Amino acid sequence: MGESRTVFKLLILGFAAASISLSIVAPQFVFAVSENWSEMTRFSGTGALTTTGPFTCDHVEWRIRWELEPQSGFLSAYIYPHEPQSASFESIIKSPENNETNGTVYIPERSGTFHLVIMATGETSYTLIIEQNLVSIPEFPSWAPLLIMVIAVVAVAVIYRCSLSNNRRNQIPDRGGL
C-alpha cells in the first residue's frame, strides 16, 4: 500500500513540474503568417502634427506598418485608446540618426477603438497602415493553465484519498486464527 502512495505522489509531482515548466517556457503569443493580416485603414500625410480619426480593431492582435520618405526625415506616432484623458500605450519613433525608411510595430492583446497622434517634420511624407490578424485567438494568461492543473491535481488527490479511506473502512479485519 505504501508503494502505491509513493508512485501516486511521484506522478503528482511530475505532473506539477511539467505544468510549471510549460507555463514558463511557452511563448505568450505567436504572430500569424502574412495571409492572415487584413488592412483596416491607412493614414498618409506630409509634415505637421495630425490627430487621426478613430479606428477599431476587433481582433486581439494587430499591427502598424509604416513607411517614410526621405530617409533623413523624422516621424513619431503615438497610439491612444479612443477615450477622453487616456494615455498612449505604444509609439513609433523614427529619427534622422537611424536609416530606417519602414518598419512594423505589433500590438498584441489589445482590441478596441484607437486613434493616432502623428508628428512629422518638414517635407517628410509618411504612410501608416493599420492591419489586424483575422485568425488571432485571445491567449490565456500564463498562470491560468497552471491554476487549472493544480485544481485538477488536488481534486484527483482528494477523490483518491477518500476512496482509500472508504476501502479501509469496508475491509473486514483479520482477527487471527480462531
C-alpha positions as a printed NumPy array, in Angstrom:
array([[  0.   ,   0.   ,   0.   ],
       [  2.855,   2.402,   0.827],
       [  4.423,   1.732,  -2.554],
       [  1.299,   2.809,  -4.466],
       [  1.149,   6.035,  -2.431],
       [  4.761,   6.796,  -3.325],
       [  4.067,   6.217,  -7.019],
       [  0.98 ,   8.422,  -6.807],
       [  2.947,  11.218,  -5.113],
       [  5.69 ,  10.982,  -7.751],
       [  3.101,  11.19 , -10.537],
       [  1.568,  14.303,  -8.981],
       [  4.986,  15.881,  -8.501],
       [  5.987,  15.128, -12.118],
       [  2.705,  16.486, -13.432],
       [  3.09 ,  19.704, -11.421],
       [  6.715,  20.15 , -12.55 ],
       [  5.743,  19.653, -16.206],
       [  2.874,  22.152, -15.879],
       [  5.106,  24.783, -14.297],
       [  7.885,  24.363, -16.836],
       [  5.449,  24.54 , -19.778],
       [  3.84 ,  27.72 , -18.476],
       [  7.254,  29.363, -18.069],
       [  8.743,  28.222, -21.384],
       [  5.631,  28.627, -23.578],
       [  5.514,  31.891, -25.566],
       [  2.837,  34.452, -24.697],
       [  1.681,  34.873, -28.284],
       [  2.56 ,  33.82 , -31.787],
       [  2.339,  36.075, -34.814],
       [  0.462,  34.752, -37.8  ],
       [  1.648,  34.394, -41.367],
       [  1.129,  37.309, -43.757],
       [ -2.015,  35.878, -45.42 ],
       [ -3.917,  36.338, -42.162],
       [ -3.4  ,  40.113, -41.983],
       [ -6.099,  42.396, -43.34 ],
       [ -5.736,  46.151, -43.879],
       [ -8.255,  48.127, -41.85 ],
       [ -7.216,  51.692, -42.658],
       [ -4.242,  53.801, -43.669],
       [ -3.091,  57.3  , -42.88 ],
       [ -0.815,  59.303, -45.176],
       [  0.468,  62.836, -44.962],
       [  3.371,  65.246, -45.149],
       [  4.872,  67.061, -42.172],
       [  2.9  ,  68.702, -39.354],
       [  1.048,  67.405, -36.318],
       [ -2.016,  65.299, -37.096],
       [ -4.582,  63.512, -34.941],
       [ -6.311,  60.739, -36.87 ],
       [ -9.913,  59.755, -36.665],
       [-10.835,  56.682, -34.649],
       [-10.286,  53.166, -35.954],
       [-11.49 ,  49.926, -34.415],
       [ -9.542,  46.69 , -34.038],
       [-11.895,  43.791, -33.405],
       [ -9.14 ,  41.22 , -33.075],
       [ -6.651,  40.972, -30.217],
       [ -3.621,  41.096, -32.485],
       [ -2.932,  43.969, -34.852],
       [ -0.018,  45.911, -36.235],
       [  1.047,  49.185, -37.82 ],
       [  3.296,  49.085, -40.877],
       [  4.962,  52.415, -41.591],
       [  6.868,  53.936, -44.493],
       [  8.626,  57.261, -44.694],
       [ 10.445,  59.481, -47.24 ],
       [ 13.029,  60.981, -47.276],
       [ 15.337,  58.786, -45.269],
       [ 16.536,  61.814, -43.251],
       [ 13.019,  62.644, -42.02 ],
       [ 11.593,  62.472, -38.508],
       [  8.374,  60.637, -37.664],
       [  6.668,  59.87 , -34.382],
       [  3.266,  58.31 , -33.948],
       [  1.58 ,  57.634, -30.615],
       [ -1.29 ,  55.165, -30.219],
       [ -4.092,  56.133, -27.83 ],
       [ -7.288,  54.343, -26.812],
       [-10.137,  56.465, -28.153],
       [-11.307,  57.606, -24.724],
       [-11.065,  61.024, -23.103],
       [ -7.959,  61.603, -20.961],
       [ -6.311,  58.298, -21.903],
       [ -2.549,  57.798, -22.124],
       [ -0.676,  56.375, -25.099],
       [  0.478,  52.777, -24.78 ],
       [  2.773,  52.361, -27.804],
       [  4.749,  54.603, -30.103],
       [  6.711,  54.651, -33.336],
       [  9.668,  56.997, -33.341],
       [ 11.972,  57.308, -36.353],
       [ 14.741,  59.87 , -36.058],
       [ 17.173,  61.027, -38.767],
       [ 20.012,  59.201, -36.982],
       [ 18.691,  55.761, -37.862],
       [ 18.474,  54.84 , -41.526],
       [ 15.126,  53.055, -41.462],
       [ 12.513,  54.018, -44.017],
       [  9.927,  51.437, -42.99 ],
       [  9.045,  49.116, -40.141],
       [  6.307,  47.267, -38.305],
       [  5.024,  47.631, -34.743],
       [  2.981,  44.689, -33.398],
       [  0.212,  45.322, -30.884],
       [ -0.734,  42.052, -29.143],
       [ -3.618,  41.503, -26.729],
       [ -5.345,  44.855, -27.386],
       [ -8.691,  45.307, -29.082],
       [-10.997,  48.3  , -29.151],
       [-11.164,  51.75 , -30.692],
       [ -7.978,  53.815, -31.02 ],
       [ -6.567,  56.934, -32.676],
       [ -3.053,  58.11 , -33.558],
       [ -1.23 ,  61.353, -32.96 ],
       [  1.353,  61.678, -35.762],
       [  4.21 ,  64.182, -35.895],
       [  6.445,  64.532, -38.957],
       [  8.975,  67.197, -39.826],
       [  9.086,  69.425, -42.901],
       [  8.737,  67.594, -46.186],
       [  8.68 ,  64.156, -44.599],
       [  5.904,  62.109, -46.198],
       [  4.608,  59.07 , -44.368],
       [  2.127,  56.222, -44.673],
       [  0.854,  54.248, -41.686],
       [ -1.117,  51.078, -42.472],
       [ -3.246,  49.536, -39.717],
       [ -3.745,  45.763, -40.15 ],
       [ -5.314,  43.138, -37.943],
       [ -4.758,  39.415, -37.728],
       [ -8.047,  37.805, -38.739],
       [ -7.271,  34.441, -37.166],
       [ -5.877,  35.654, -33.85 ],
       [ -7.261,  33.928, -30.804],
       [ -7.048,  35.519, -27.359],
       [ -4.369,  33.845, -25.291],
       [ -4.844,  32.764, -21.696],
       [ -2.571,  34.434, -19.172],
       [  0.327,  32.083, -18.44 ],
       [ -0.869,  31.436, -14.892],
       [ -4.357,  30.228, -15.938],
       [ -3.389,  26.747, -17.237],
       [ -1.173,  26.215, -14.191],
       [ -4.03 ,  27.115, -11.828],
       [ -6.402,  24.765, -13.659],
       [ -3.859,  21.937, -13.464],
       [ -3.268,  22.475,  -9.729],
       [ -7.016,  22.418,  -9.05 ],
       [ -7.374,  19.218, -11.096],
       [ -4.488,  17.515,  -9.26 ],
       [ -5.902,  18.482,  -5.858],
       [ -9.351,  17.204,  -6.864],
       [ -7.9  ,  13.87 ,  -8.026],
       [ -5.851,  13.57 ,  -4.818],
       [ -8.909,  14.232,  -2.619],
       [-11.034,  11.714,  -4.524],
       [ -8.253,   9.121,  -4.363],
       [ -7.748,   9.66 ,  -0.646],
       [-11.489,   9.385,   0.059],
       [-11.673,   6.134,  -1.9  ],
       [ -8.708,   4.745,   0.057],
       [-10.289,   5.568,   3.411],
       [-13.626,   4.054,   2.291],
       [-11.831,   0.868,   1.194],
       [-10.104,   0.599,   4.566],
       [-13.411,   1.002,   6.45 ],
       [-15.099,  -1.645,   4.32 ],
       [-12.365,  -4.236,   4.813],
       [-13.045,  -6.934,   7.391],
       [-10.16 ,  -7.043,   9.822],
       [ -8.358, -10.346,  10.22 ],
       [ -8.533, -11.253,  13.929],
       [ -6.007, -14.031,  13.724],
       [ -6.879, -17.75 ,  13.712],
       [ -9.938, -18.531,  15.862]])
